[in-house]
Amino acid sequence: MRKTILFVTLLTFIDVHAQSEAIDTLSTRELNEIVVKGEKPQVKGEDGVMVVDLPAIIKDKPVTNILEALGYMPGVTNNNGMIWLTGASNVTIILNGELTNMPLQNLYQLLYTTPVDRLKNVEIMYSAPAKYHVNGTVINVILKTPKPLDGLQGQVRAGYNQAHYGSYGGGLAATYAVKDWTFDLNYGLSRTKSWKREETWSNHLHNGQHTMIEDDMRRISHNWSNTIFASASWKTLKFTYNGQIISDSKSWGLSSGTLGDFTNAYNMLSPVNYHNIALRYTAPFGTTIGGDYTRYSENRSQSLFKGTDYLLGSETSQEINRYHLYIDQQHQFGKWQLNYGAEYQHSEDHSSQYYGLISENPDFDDILNEDVASFYAGTQRSFDWGLSFNASAKGEYYHNKYRHSWNFIPQLGATYYKTLKSIFQLNFDTQRIYPSYWELHGGTSHINDYSTVIGNPALQPYIQYDAQLNYILRQKYVATLYFQYGDKATVQLPYQSPDALNLIYQTINMNYKRVIGLNLHAPFGVGYIWNATATANVFNQREKADNFHDISFDNSKWIFYGELGNTFKFSQSSPVSLSLDVSYISPSLQGIANLSDMWKVDAGVKWRFGKKQSCELDLKADDIFNSWSPTMTIDHAGQDYKMKVKDMTRNLKLTFIWRFNGFKPKNTTIDTYRFGTGK
C-alpha cells in the first residue's frame, strides 16, 4: 500500500498542468488573439471501458500502421508483431465494435497494411460485454467515418525491411462516401523472406545412459502475401469481405549436429486461401442481425533428407468451412440499458496427412465437426454520483465428436470517480479457450531424425479467469493490479522420451497457470522537446502440472518487465521527430522451462514533407543489438535440455507514404488462432 501511495504522489508531482497565455496588451479598439494551451487527456474511463487517445500518443512516432501503433497503448506490448495486454490472458481486436473472424496471422497482416491516420481512438475492454460476441479482453479500434463532402481519399505506401534477408511490400488504402453509401478498400502486397536459428543441447537419459545430442538449426522461409479488406455500407446495412492469399510459400529447416546433417523442406502445393464474407444489419428499433462465412484451405508437402538420403515425406491438407450467425436486441429504459441475444457457429474441418513411404506414423483423413451455441443477457447503467457499469452472463454449449459441455460465462466492468482526476475501474471475466483444429487430429510432423511434433486428440479446452483493478490519475497515469488463472491451461514444450532417443513436442493440459502482478504506466516530458512514457510491470507467475507426460513440475518465479519510450523534436512545428525506446525483461518461465532475460533498443526517425505534409518517410531500427532472443533451459526430473535462440530480430525498416485528398485511413480485425497445420 505504501508503494502505491508513493507512486501516486510521484505521478502527481511530475504532471504537466494545462497552461494558458494571453497577450498582455489590450486595446479599446482591438482584442488581440488569445492563445490557450492545454494538455489533451490520453486516457478516459466509463462503463468499465478505458478509452485511449492513441492518435495523440503516436503523433510524432515513426509509426505507419495500426499494428505498430497499438504497441504504444497503456499496458500493451508489441513483441515481434504479437500484441499482448498486461493483465489479460488473450486479446481480441475488433473494428468499430464489430468482430471479423480472421486467423491471427491474417489479422496481423491486415493491421500491418492499415494506415494510422484515420484512427479516432481505441477502447480497451478488459471484460468485453457479451453483446460483442467475444470472450475476454478486447481492443476496439474506432475509426473516423468518411463523409460525402470528403470525396475520394487515400494513401499509397511502399516499404523495405532489411533483417537477415530483405523483404518489401506496398499497399493502397482508400475511402469514399456518396449519399447513404460508404466504401472502404485496403490492399496490401508483400514479399517476405525470414531467417531463424536455434542451437540445442539435449542430454538425453535413455536405458540408464546419458547421450548428448547437439544440433544447430536454421529456418528459412519466403512467400508472397496478398491481403484484401473491402466493405460497402448503405445506411445501417453493411457488407464486408476479408481475404488473404499466400503464394510461392516455401520453407527449409537446415540442421547439423551429433546425428548428422538434415534438410527438412516444406512446400505449399497450392496457395493458402482465407476468405471471409460478412453481412450485418441494424434496425431502428435496436435489433442487430448478422452472419459470416469463412473458408480456409492449405495443402503442403514435407520432405526430410539426411545428407542426400531421402528419409520420409508427407502431404498434409486442411479445409475449413465455418458458418456464424447472431442476433442482438437492445432496449433503453431511462438510464438503464438492457441487451440480450443469441449466437451459433458451426465449423467443418477436413484435415488429412499421408506418408509417401512406409512409416510408423499412421495416415489419417478425418472430418471434425464443431458446434458452439450461446445466449446472453446484459445490462448497463451510469449513476450521477460517479458509478457506471456493464454486466452480462452467457450460457454456452460446445460439442464435437470428442466432448460436449455447457459453460457459464459471467462478465463485469465498472468505473467509479468523483472527479476526472481520479478514476477507478474493476473488471472480471471468464472465457473458454479452445485448441487449434489441427492439434485435435493427432498428426505428426518430423523436424529431423530426433525431434517430432505430435498432435493431441485428448487436448481439452480450458477455462481462463481474469480480473483487473485500474487506477487512472489525471487521465494519463495508469496503475493496473491484475490476477489471471487458467484452469487446465495448455503449454507446448520439448520432452525427452525415456523409451527412445526421441524429443517430443506436444501441447498438453497443465493443472493451472496463475499470474498476479502490478503494471505502472506514466507519460512525462519537457514541453515539445522531449516526451517519454515509462512502463514497469512486476508479476509472479506459477505453472503446475501433475502429468507432464510421465513427470510433474511446479515452476514459479517473480518477473519484471520495463520499458522507456522517448520522442524528441527540434521545434514545435518541426516536420522531423526522433524516437528511442528501451525494453528489458528479467528471467521468466514457460511451463517446466526457464527463460533467460532479454533486452533491446529501438530507434527511429519520422519526416513529413510535401504540400500539406502529404508525404511521409519513416526509418526505424528495431532491436539494434539483436539481443531480444531468449535461452531456454530445462533441468528437472531427468529432463536436461537447453535451447539458445539466435533469431535475427534486428531489422531496419524504411517506409514511404503519400496521402491524397487529406486521407484519414481504415483498419480491420480479429482473432482465430485455430487455423493452420503448423510445422
Sequence and secondary structure as in RCSB ss.txt:
>XXXX:A:sequence
MRKTILFVTLLTFIDVHAQSEAIDTLSTRELNEIVVKGEKPQVKGEDGVMVVDLPAIIKDKPVTNILEALGYMPG
VTNNNGMIWLTGASNVTIILNGELTNMPLQNLYQLLYTTPVDRLKNVEIMYSAPAKYHVNGTVINVILKTPKPLD
GLQGQVRAGYNQAHYGSYGGGLAATYAVKDWTFDLNYGLSRTKSWKREETWSNHLHNGQHTMIEDDMRRISHNWS
NTIFASASWKTLKFTYNGQIISDSKSWGLSSGTLGDFTNAYNMLSPVNYHNIALRYTAPFGTTIGGDYTRYSENR
SQSLFKGTDYLLGSETSQEINRYHLYIDQQHQFGKWQLNYGAEYQHSEDHSSQYYGLISENPDFDDILNEDVASF
YAGTQRSFDWGLSFNASAKGEYYHNKYRHSWNFIPQLGATYYKTLKSIFQLNFDTQRIYPSYWELHGGTSHINDY
STVIGNPALQPYIQYDAQLNYILRQKYVATLYFQYGDKATVQLPYQSPDALNLIYQTINMNYKRVIGLNLHAPFG
VGYIWNATATANVFNQREKADNFHDISFDNSKWIFYGELGNTFKFSQSSPVSLSLDVSYISPSLQGIANLSDMWK
VDAGVKWRFGKKQSCELDLKADDIFNSWSPTMTIDHAGQDYKMKVKDMTRNLKLTFIWRFNGFKPKNTTIDTYRF
GTGK
>XXXX:A:secstr
 HHHHHHHHHHHHH    EEEE S   SS    EEEE    SEEEETTEEEE HHHHTTTSS  BHHHHHTTSTT
EEEETTEEEETT S EEEEETTB    BHHHHHHHHHTSBSTTEEEEEEESS  GGGS  SEEEEEEE    GGG
 SEEEEEEEEEESSSEEEEEEEEEEEEETTEEEEEEEEEEEEEEEEEEEEEEEEEETTEEEEEEEEEEEEEEEEE
EEEEEEEEETTEEEEEEEEEEEEEEEEEEEEETTEEEEEEEEEEEEEEEEEEEEEEE TTSEEEEEEEEEEEEEE
EEEEEETTEEEEEEEEEEEEEEEEEEEEEEEEETTEEEEEEEEEEEEEEEEEEEESS  SS  EEEEEEEEEEEE
EEEEEEE TTSEEEEEEEEEEEEE SS EEEEEEEEEEEEEESSTTEEEEEEEEEEEE   TGGGGT EEESSSS
EEEE  TT   EEEEEEEEEEEETTTEEEEEEEEEEET EEEEEEE SSSS EEEEEEE SEEEEEEEEEEEEEE
ETTTEEEEEEEEEEEEEEEEEEETTEEEEEEEEEEEEEEEEEEESSTT SEEEEEEEEEE  EEETTEEE  EEE
EEEEEEEEESGGG EEEEEEEESTTS    EEEEEETTEEEEEEE     EEEEEEEEEESS         BTT 
    
